[in-house]
Amino acid sequence: DAFTETHFRDASGHAIRTARWRCVEWGEGGQQGVELYDESADPLEMKNLASDPQYSQTLTQLRRRIRDHWN
């Protein structure tokens, strides 16, 4: 797995990339947005799945790993 930190406009982002998923939290704790992409089905990252209830458990797990990595 890979962890990255990036900056876009006025927000910093922390991300995790696994074999299947990419999850990004923008701003402190995702206050400025959250993104979740299924890299195997959507490698161009066209559909943000963060608000889809079907992926809530995956999103929670990945966000926890992001926070654990930077704390």
N, C-alpha and C positions, 0 to 999 in steps of 0.2 A: 504494500500500500504506500501511497505517496501523499504527503501533506504539503500544501503550498500556501503562501501568503501573497496577496496582490492588492493593488490600489487602483480604484477606478473613480474618477471625479473626486468627490469628497468622502468616499467610503473605502474602508479597508475590508478585505475579504479573506476569510480563512476557509480552506477547502481540504477535502479528502477525496482521493481517487482510489477506488478498489478495482478489482478485475471487472466488475460489472457496473459500479455506480460512481457518480461524481456528485458531491454535495458541497455547497458553498453557503456560508453565513456571511452576510454583508453587515458591517457595523458590529457594535458590541452585542454579542449573543444573538445576532440575526435581526436586530432592531430595524435595519434598513432593507431587509429582504432575505429570503432563503431560496436556494435553487436545488433541485434534485433531478438528475438525468440518469436514465438507464442507457449506459453506453453500448450495451450489446444490441439493443433494439433501436437506439436513436443516437448514433455516433456523431451526428452533426448538432446535437443538443438543441433540437427545435421545440421539444415539448417539456416544459418544466412540470414535474410531477409532485412538487412540494405540497400543493394544496389538495391532492387527490387522497381521500381517506384510505384507499386500498394500499398505499405505500407509507402510512403513518408510522408503522413499527420500524420499517427500514430507515425512515427519516430520523426518528428518535435515536436509533442506535448510532447512526453516522454522526449526528450532531453531538452526541455524548463523546464520541471518539475525537471529534474536532476539539472540544473543550478540554478533554483530558490531555491531549497533545500539547496545548498551549498553556496549560495551568501548571 
